[in-house]
Amino acid sequence: MRWFLKVFLILALAVGLSACGGGKFRKYNGPEVTSVQVHKAARKMYLLHHGRVLESYDISLGFAPEGHKQFEGDGKTPEGAYYITHRNPKSRFHLSLGISYPNTTDVAFAEAAGKSPGGDIFIHGGPRRPVSRRDWTEGCIAVSDKEMEVIYSMVEPGTVIHILP
C-alpha cells in the first residue's frame, strides 16, 4: 500500500510539472531583433537583426488596408517609422506589442481636419472567434496566437518598426 502512495505522488508531481511548462510566455536566446519591417501589400512582417531576416510571418491588417491611417475608425494600418512601446500580456488578442502610433505628425494632420487620429495600434494574436476576411483588425497587425508568442519573446520595447505600403 505504501508503494502505491509513492507511485501516486510521483505521477501527480510529474503531471503537475508538465502543466507548468509551455504556456504563452516563451524564452528567446537568439540574436537581438534590431528592427521590424511590415510590408502591407505583401501581407508580410519580418523580424530583423541588422538587416538579416530572423523570422517572417504572414499578417492580417486593418479592414481598409490601403493607405496610411489618418483618423480613428478608418480601418487603416499606419505607414511609416514607429517603435514598439510596450508588451501587453493581458491583451484581448492573446498577447500584444504596442506601436507608437500616433506620432506628432499624425496628431497634427488629424487635428487640422478636426478629427481624432485614433490610437491603440498593436501587433497581436488572432481573434477569439473566426473571421471571414483576411484583413479584419481596426488598424492593427495580426498573426496567429502561436506566432505572437514567438514575436512577443523576441521583440523588446524600443525596437523600431517600419510599416511600408
C-alpha positions as CSV (number, residue, x, y, z in Angstrom):
1,M,0.0,0.0,0.0
2,R,2.9,2.3,0.8
3,W,4.5,1.8,-2.7
4,F,1.1,2.7,-4.2
5,L,1.1,6.1,-2.4
6,K,4.7,6.8,-3.6
7,V,3.8,5.9,-7.2
8,F,0.7,8.1,-7.0
9,L,2.7,11.1,-5.6
10,I,5.4,10.7,-8.2
11,L,2.8,10.6,-11.0
12,A,1.0,13.6,-9.5
13,L,4.2,15.6,-9.3
14,A,5.1,14.7,-12.9
15,V,1.7,15.8,-14.2
16,G,1.9,19.0,-12.2
17,L,5.3,19.9,-13.5
18,S,4.3,19.2,-17.1
19,A,1.4,21.6,-16.7
20,C,3.9,24.3,-15.7
21,G,5.9,24.0,-18.9
22,G,4.9,25.8,-22.1
23,G,2.3,28.4,-21.9
24,K,2.2,31.7,-23.8
25,F,5.4,33.2,-22.3
26,R,8.4,31.7,-24.2
27,K,12.1,32.4,-23.8
28,Y,14.3,33.7,-26.6
29,N,18.0,33.5,-26.5
30,G,18.9,34.3,-30.1
31,P,20.2,37.4,-31.9
32,E,18.6,40.7,-30.9
33,V,15.7,41.9,-33.0
34,T,17.0,45.3,-34.1
35,S,14.0,46.2,-36.3
36,V,10.7,45.0,-37.5
37,Q,9.5,45.6,-41.1
38,V,5.9,45.3,-42.2
39,H,5.2,45.1,-46.0
40,K,1.4,45.8,-46.1
41,A,0.9,44.9,-49.8
42,A,2.6,41.6,-49.4
43,R,0.9,40.9,-46.0
44,K,4.4,40.0,-44.5
45,M,6.2,41.0,-41.4
46,Y,9.9,40.5,-40.8
47,L,11.9,40.5,-37.6
48,L,15.5,41.6,-38.4
49,H,18.9,41.6,-36.8
50,H,20.9,44.4,-38.5
51,G,19.2,43.7,-41.9
52,R,19.3,39.9,-41.7
53,V,15.8,38.3,-41.5
54,L,15.4,36.2,-38.4
55,E,11.7,35.4,-38.8
56,S,8.9,36.2,-41.3
57,Y,5.2,36.0,-40.8
58,D,2.0,36.3,-42.9
59,I,-0.2,39.0,-41.4
60,S,-3.6,40.5,-41.4
61,L,-4.2,44.2,-41.3
62,G,-7.0,46.8,-40.8
63,F,-10.2,46.2,-42.6
64,A,-9.4,49.0,-45.0
65,P,-5.7,48.2,-45.5
66,E,-4.6,50.6,-48.4
67,G,-3.1,53.9,-47.4
68,H,-1.9,55.4,-44.1
69,K,-4.1,55.5,-41.1
70,Q,-5.3,59.1,-40.7
71,F,-8.3,59.0,-38.4
72,E,-9.9,57.0,-35.7
73,G,-12.2,54.3,-37.2
74,D,-10.8,54.4,-40.7
75,G,-9.7,50.8,-40.5
76,K,-6.3,51.5,-41.9
77,T,-3.0,50.3,-40.6
78,P,-0.4,53.1,-40.2
79,E,2.6,53.6,-42.5
80,G,5.9,55.0,-41.5
81,A,8.6,54.6,-38.9
82,Y,7.4,54.0,-35.3
83,Y,8.7,52.0,-32.4
84,I,7.4,49.3,-30.0
85,T,6.1,51.0,-26.9
86,H,5.3,48.1,-24.5
87,R,4.3,44.5,-24.1
88,N,0.8,43.7,-23.1
89,P,0.4,40.3,-21.5
90,K,-3.3,40.8,-20.9
91,S,-4.3,41.7,-24.4
92,R,-7.8,40.8,-25.7
93,F,-5.9,39.1,-28.5
94,H,-3.7,36.7,-26.6
95,L,-0.6,38.9,-26.4
96,S,0.3,42.2,-28.0
97,L,3.0,44.7,-28.6
98,G,2.1,48.4,-28.7
99,I,3.1,50.6,-31.6
100,S,3.8,54.3,-31.1
101,Y,1.1,55.5,-33.4
102,P,0.1,58.3,-33.5
103,N,3.2,60.4,-33.7
104,T,3.2,64.2,-33.7
105,T,2.7,64.4,-37.5
106,D,-0.2,62.0,-37.3
107,V,-1.8,64.1,-34.5
108,A,-1.3,67.4,-36.3
109,F,-2.9,66.0,-39.5
110,A,-5.9,64.7,-37.7
111,E,-6.4,67.8,-35.6
112,A,-6.2,70.0,-38.7
113,A,-9.1,68.0,-40.1
114,G,-11.0,68.3,-36.8
115,K,-10.7,64.6,-36.1
116,S,-9.0,62.2,-33.8
117,P,-6.0,60.2,-35.1
118,G,-7.0,57.1,-33.2
119,G,-4.6,55.0,-31.3
120,D,-4.1,51.7,-29.6
121,I,-2.3,50.2,-32.6
122,F,-0.7,46.8,-31.8
123,I,0.9,43.7,-33.2
124,H,-1.3,41.0,-31.7
125,G,-2.6,37.4,-31.9
126,G,-5.8,36.2,-33.5
127,P,-9.3,36.9,-32.6
128,R,-11.3,34.7,-30.2
129,R,-13.8,34.0,-32.9
130,P,-13.4,33.0,-36.5
131,V,-13.3,35.9,-39.1
132,S,-14.4,35.7,-42.7
133,R,-11.9,38.3,-44.0
134,R,-8.2,38.3,-44.3
135,D,-7.9,41.9,-43.1
136,W,-10.2,42.2,-40.1
137,T,-8.5,44.4,-37.4
138,E,-9.3,48.0,-36.6
139,G,-5.8,49.0,-37.9
140,C,-3.5,46.6,-36.1
141,I,-1.2,43.9,-37.4
142,A,-2.4,40.4,-36.5
143,V,-0.7,37.0,-36.6
144,S,-1.7,33.6,-35.1
145,D,-1.5,33.2,-31.3
146,K,1.4,30.7,-31.6
147,E,3.3,33.2,-33.8
148,M,2.5,36.0,-31.4
149,E,4.1,34.0,-28.6
150,V,7.4,33.8,-30.5
151,I,7.2,37.5,-31.6
152,Y,6.4,38.6,-28.0
153,S,9.5,36.8,-26.7
154,M,11.8,38.2,-29.4
155,V,10.8,41.9,-29.7
156,E,11.7,44.3,-27.0
157,P,10.1,47.7,-26.3
158,G,12.0,50.4,-28.1
159,T,12.5,48.3,-31.2
160,V,12.0,50.3,-34.4
161,I,9.1,49.2,-36.7
162,H,8.9,50.3,-40.3
163,I,5.4,49.9,-41.8
164,L,5.6,50.1,-45.6
165,P,2.8,50.4,-48.1
